[in-house]
Amino acid sequence: MIKNILRKINLALRHPKTAYKFFLKDFWKKEKYYLFDFPVQITFFLTEKCNLKCPMCHVRDSREKILEKKSLPDLDILLLEKVFNECKDFGSAIQLVGGEPLLYPKLFQLLELAKKNNLICSITTNGVLLKKYSKDIIDSGLEFLAVSLDSGDSSVHDVIRGVPGTFDRVIEGVDSILSLRGKSLFPRIHLRTVISKDSLETFDNVLSIAGKMGIDDWSASQFFFYPERLKNVVNSFADECGAGKEIWGMPIAEENYFNDEQIRKLESKLEQLKNKFKNSKIGCNIQKVGNLKKYYQGKPLAKNSFCNSPFWQIFIRQNGDIELCQGYIIGNIKETSVYEVWHSDKAKHFRSLIEKNRITPACFRCCAMEKFQFE
């Protein structure tokens, strides 16, 4: 915990503009729509390539079809350099994801660009290639490394990720990073767990693994899903109001993801974790969703739910599209600057929908939501 405090102080001194913007972002979580002059955080989808076959991945099938045709090249590093040059004046934080970002061939050249422009950078990875690139990661000066580990049971994690041996490779990779990091503060290592039907019995065991290894943080997120019938509702709303049609989550045929017995089991585990957190030496967090039963039994969100994501962050897709939220594209970095599209009429339109409605049908169980409330 002391190390985490020292990290925050270190980063605030080196990146005061970024630290101040994140302070403001957290302050405006209090259900206020505060528009920043430029995105506080930009997430780059560097590549669609992935070395796992996660059954719950809602883009796996479409990704594989596109990659078979070899029609989807990685995000051009020259475009990334253009955006980084723009970001340096505003202190934006950079998040690199995929597909699997460690499959992006120019990843470490990109991290050099981030350093050159004094930008805080994070990578979210499935961890399979961590051991191979551990020295490069340490040498790059990366600030944050998030690694997916969905279960404390190796066989369960491997089933969730669709490839045998994934668990062992993740553990070996993280251990290699920790060994090379030594007493250095960076990168801050965060294990991320998703609670699902497969991991319900064993997701909480990841905490003990994280503690024994000396990981800095562990978090568990609720599963995000949506009933298939919601797609028609989202499409109708988007056509009528001019919104996005993408729903973040896995489609399921029924309304409920967990049954009553599974929800009781989850509630019991979460209560036990509260006590373990008090004695833990690492940072711990469980995503709060208001009412677990209503969340997992598909109840619609109430209008007093809240999200301000379109007011502080954007996503840049592999083809250069700039996404505000829900697949709603406001421009492309090949044709314009981030600043221009951030303040564009198209972006203003989407934000006005959020200010007016607070939520849209596509918000259903989105992981970006700040507050879940149910009818």
C-alpha positions in Angstrom: 0.0 0.0 0.0 2.9 2.3 0.8 4.3 1.6 -2.7 1.0 2.6 -4.3 1.1 6.0 -2.4 4.7 6.5 -3.5 3.6 5.8 -7.1 0.9 8.3 -7.0 3.2 11.0 -5.7 5.9 10.1 -8.3 3.4 10.3 -11.1 1.8 13.5 -9.9 5.2 15.2 -9.8 6.2 13.9 -13.2 2.8 14.4 -14.8 1.0 17.2 -12.9 -1.4 18.0 -15.8 -2.6 14.4 -16.0 -2.9 14.0 -12.2 -5.0 17.2 -12.0 -7.4 16.0 -14.8 -7.9 12.6 -13.1 -8.6 14.4 -9.8 -11.3 16.4 -11.6 -12.6 13.3 -13.3 -13.0 11.5 -10.0 -14.7 14.6 -8.5 -17.2 14.8 -11.3 -18.2 11.2 -10.8 -20.8 12.8 -8.5 -23.4 12.7 -11.2 -22.3 15.9 -13.0 -21.6 16.1 -16.8 -18.3 18.0 -16.9 -16.8 18.3 -20.4 -13.0 18.4 -20.4 -11.3 20.5 -23.0 -9.6 17.3 -24.4 -10.0 13.5 -23.5 -8.6 12.7 -20.2 -7.9 9.1 -21.4 -7.6 7.7 -24.9 -7.8 3.9 -25.4 -6.2 2.6 -28.5 -7.2 -0.7 -30.0 -3.9 -1.5 -31.6 -4.7 -4.7 -33.3 -7.6 -7.2 -33.8 -5.1 -10.1 -33.6 -5.5 -12.3 -30.5 -3.8 -15.5 -29.4 -6.7 -16.8 -27.2 -10.3 -18.0 -28.0 -12.4 -16.8 -25.1 -15.9 -18.1 -25.5 -17.5 -15.0 -24.0 -15.7 -12.6 -26.3 -18.5 -10.8 -28.2 -16.2 -9.9 -31.1 -14.3 -13.1 -31.6 -16.3 -14.5 -34.5 -16.4 -11.3 -36.5 -12.7 -10.7 -35.8 -11.7 -14.2 -37.0 -13.7 -13.7 -40.2 -12.0 -10.4 -40.9 -8.6 -11.7 -40.1 -9.1 -14.7 -42.5 -9.5 -12.2 -45.3 -6.4 -10.3 -44.2 -8.3 -7.1 -44.6 -7.7 -5.6 -41.2 -4.1 -4.3 -40.7 -2.9 -3.0 -37.4 -3.3 0.6 -36.3 -0.7 2.6 -38.2 2.1 3.8 -35.9 2.4 7.1 -37.9 -1.2 7.9 -37.0 -0.5 7.0 -33.4 2.5 9.4 -33.4 0.2 12.1 -34.7 -2.2 11.6 -31.8 0.6 11.4 -29.2 2.0 14.7 -30.4 -1.5 16.2 -29.9 -2.0 14.6 -26.5 1.3 15.9 -25.0 -0.2 19.4 -24.8 -3.2 18.2 -22.8 -1.7 15.5 -20.6 -4.0 12.7 -21.7 -3.4 9.2 -20.3 -2.9 6.4 -22.9 -4.3 2.9 -22.7 -3.2 0.3 -25.1 -5.4 -2.7 -25.7 -6.3 -5.2 -28.5 -7.0 -7.9 -29.5 -3.8 -8.7 -27.7 -1.5 -5.6 -27.6 1.7 -7.7 -27.2 1.0 -9.0 -30.7 1.3 -5.4 -32.1 4.7 -5.5 -33.8 5.7 -1.9 -33.1 4.5 -1.9 -29.5 7.8 -0.9 -27.9 8.5 1.7 -30.5 5.1 3.1 -29.5 6.1 3.1 -25.8 9.2 5.1 -26.8 6.9 7.6 -28.4 4.8 7.8 -25.3 7.9 8.6 -23.2 9.1 11.1 -25.7 5.8 13.0 -25.3 5.7 12.6 -21.5 2.5 10.5 -21.6 1.4 8.1 -18.9 0.8 4.7 -20.5 -0.9 1.4 -19.6 -1.2 -1.9 -21.3 -4.1 -4.4 -20.8 -3.0 -7.9 -21.7 -4.1 -11.6 -21.5 -0.6 -12.3 -20.1 0.3 -15.1 -22.4 3.3 -13.3 -23.9 4.5 -11.5 -20.8 7.5 -13.8 -20.1 8.7 -13.4 -23.7 8.6 -9.6 -23.5 9.2 -9.0 -19.7 12.6 -7.3 -20.2 11.3 -5.1 -22.9 8.3 -4.1 -20.7 10.6 -3.2 -17.8 13.1 -1.3 -20.0 10.2 0.7 -21.7 9.4 2.5 -18.4 5.7 1.5 -18.7 3.7 2.9 -15.8 0.7 0.4 -15.6 0.3 -3.2 -16.6 -3.1 -4.9 -16.3 -3.2 -8.7 -16.6 -6.4 -10.8 -17.0 -6.6 -13.8 -14.5 -10.2 -15.0 -14.1 -9.7 -17.9 -11.7 -7.4 -19.3 -9.1 -7.9 -22.7 -10.6 -5.7 -23.2 -13.7 -8.1 -25.5 -15.5 -11.0 -23.1 -15.0 -9.0 -20.1 -16.3 -7.9 -22.1 -19.3 -11.5 -23.1 -20.2 -12.6 -19.4 -19.9 -9.7 -18.3 -22.2 -10.1 -21.2 -24.7 -6.5 -22.3 -24.8 -4.8 -24.9 -22.5 -1.8 -23.7 -20.6 -2.8 -20.1 -20.4 -2.9 -19.9 -16.6 0.6 -21.2 -16.2 1.9 -18.8 -18.9 0.2 -15.9 -17.2 1.7 -16.8 -13.8 5.2 -17.3 -15.2 5.0 -14.0 -17.1 3.8 -11.9 -14.1 6.5 -13.6 -12.0 9.1 -12.6 -14.6 7.9 -9.0 -14.6 8.0 -8.8 -10.8 11.5 -10.3 -10.6 12.9 -7.9 -13.2 11.1 -4.9 -11.6 12.7 -5.6 -8.3 12.3 -2.6 -5.9 11.3 -0.2 -8.7 7.9 1.4 -8.5 6.9 0.7 -12.1 5.1 -0.8 -13.8 2.2 -1.0 -11.3 0.8 -4.5 -11.8 -2.9 -5.1 -11.6 -4.6 -8.5 -11.9 -8.1 -8.2 -13.3 -10.8 -10.9 -12.8 -14.2 -11.2 -14.4 -16.9 -13.0 -12.4 -18.8 -15.4 -14.7 -20.6 -18.7 -14.6 -17.3 -20.5 -15.1 -15.4 -18.6 -12.5 -18.1 -18.2 -9.8 -16.6 -21.0 -7.6 -13.0 -19.9 -7.9 -12.7 -16.2 -8.9 -12.1 -15.2 -5.3 -9.0 -17.4 -5.1 -7.1 -15.0 -7.4 -6.8 -12.6 -4.4 -4.6 -15.1 -2.5 -2.5 -15.7 -5.6 -2.0 -12.0 -6.0 -1.1 -11.6 -2.3 1.5 -14.4 -2.4 3.1 -13.1 -5.6 3.3 -9.5 -4.4 1.0 -8.0 -7.0 0.1 -4.4 -6.4 -3.7 -4.5 -7.1 -6.5 -7.0 -7.7 -10.0 -6.2 -9.0 -13.0 -8.3 -9.8 -15.6 -7.1 -12.3 -19.2 -8.3 -12.7 -20.0 -10.1 -16.0 -21.4 -7.8 -18.6 -24.1 -9.3 -20.8 -27.4 -8.5 -22.5 -30.5 -10.5 -23.6 -30.6 -10.9 -27.4 -34.0 -9.2 -27.6 -32.3 -5.9 -26.5 -30.6 -5.6 -29.9 -33.8 -4.6 -31.6 -34.5 -2.0 -28.9 -31.0 -0.5 -29.2 -31.3 -0.3 -33.0 -34.6 1.4 -32.8 -33.4 4.0 -30.3 -30.2 4.6 -32.4 -32.2 5.1 -35.6 -34.6 7.5 -33.9 -32.2 9.5 -31.8 -28.9 9.2 -33.7 -27.0 7.0 -31.2 -24.6 4.1 -31.4 -25.8 0.5 -31.9 -23.0 -1.4 -30.2 -23.7 -3.1 -26.9 -20.8 -4.0 -24.7 -21.4 -7.5 -23.3 -22.1 -11.0 -24.3 -25.6 -11.7 -25.8 -27.6 -14.4 -24.0 -30.9 -16.0 -25.1 -32.6 -15.6 -21.8 -33.1 -12.6 -19.5 -31.1 -13.9 -16.5 -27.4 -14.6 -16.4 -27.3 -16.0 -12.8 -30.1 -17.9 -11.1 -31.2 -17.3 -7.4 -28.8 -19.9 -6.0 -25.8 -18.5 -8.0 -26.6 -15.0 -6.8 -26.7 -16.1 -3.2 -23.4 -17.8 -3.6 -21.9 -14.7 -5.2 -23.3 -12.5 -2.4 -21.7 -14.8 0.2 -18.4 -14.7 -1.5 -18.4 -10.9 -1.8 -19.2 -10.6 1.9 -16.3 -12.9 2.8 -14.0 -10.9 0.5 -14.8 -7.7 2.5 -13.1 -9.2 5.5 -10.2 -10.4 3.5 -9.7 -6.9 2.1 -9.1 -5.5 5.6 -6.1 -7.7 6.1 -4.8 -7.5 2.5 -1.5 -5.8 1.7 -2.6 -5.1 -1.8 -5.2 -2.7 -3.3 -8.5 -4.5 -3.8 -11.7 -3.5 -5.5 -15.0 -5.2 -6.5 -17.2 -3.5 -9.1 -20.4 -2.3 -7.4 -23.6 -2.7 -9.3 -26.2 -1.6 -6.8 -28.4 -4.7 -6.6 -26.8 -8.0 -7.6 -30.1 -9.9 -8.0 -31.6 -7.2 -10.3 -28.3 -6.9 -12.2 -28.0 -10.6 -13.0 -31.7 -11.2 -13.6 -31.8 -8.7 -16.4 -33.8 -5.9 -14.8 -33.9 -2.7 -16.8 -31.8 0.3 -15.6 -33.7 3.1 -14.0 -33.2 6.7 -15.2 -31.2 7.7 -12.1 -28.4 5.4 -13.3 -25.3 7.4 -14.3 -22.4 7.4 -16.7 -20.2 10.3 -17.8 -17.8 8.4 -20.0 -18.5 10.4 -23.2 -17.4 13.6 -21.4 -13.9 12.4 -20.5 -12.7 9.6 -22.7 -12.6 8.2 -26.3 -11.6 5.0 -28.0 -9.6 4.9 -31.2 -10.2 1.7 -33.2 -7.7 -0.3 -35.3 -8.9 1.5 -38.5 -8.5 5.0 -37.0 -12.1 5.5 -36.2 -12.7 7.7 -33.1 -15.4 6.2 -31.0 -17.2 8.2 -28.3 -19.3 5.3 -26.9 -21.5 2.4 -28.1 -19.9 2.3 -31.5 -20.8 5.9 -32.2 -18.1 7.2 -34.5 -17.3 10.9 -34.4 -14.4 11.0 -36.8 -11.2 9.3 -38.0 -7.6 10.2 -37.0 -6.6 9.9 -40.7 -8.7 12.9 -41.5 -8.9 15.2 -38.5 -7.5 16.0 -35.1 -8.8 14.6 -31.8 -9.5 18.1 -30.6 -11.7 18.9 -33.6 -13.9 15.8 -33.2 -14.0 16.1 -29.4 -15.7 19.4 -29.9 -17.7 18.5 -33.0 -21.4 18.8 -33.5 -21.6 15.0 -33.7 -20.0 14.6 -30.3 -22.1 17.3 -28.9 -25.2 15.5 -30.2 -24.4 12.3 -28.4 -23.6 14.0 -25.1 -26.9 15.9 -25.3 -28.6 12.5 -25.5 -26.9 11.4 -22.3 -27.6 14.7 -20.5 -31.3 14.4 -21.5 -31.8 10.7 -21.0 -29.0 9.8 -18.5 -28.8 6.4 -20.1 -29.6 4.7 -23.4 -30.8 1.1 -24.0 -27.2 0.1 -24.9 -26.0 1.1 -21.4 -27.7 -2.1 -20.1 -24.7 -3.6 -18.3 -21.8 -1.6 -19.7 -18.6 -1.8 -17.6 -18.1 2.0 -18.0 -21.2 2.8 -15.9 -20.5 4.8 -12.8 -23.8 4.0 -11.0 -26.3 1.2 -11.6 -29.9 1.8 -10.4 -32.8 -0.5 -11.2 -36.5 -0.1 -11.7 
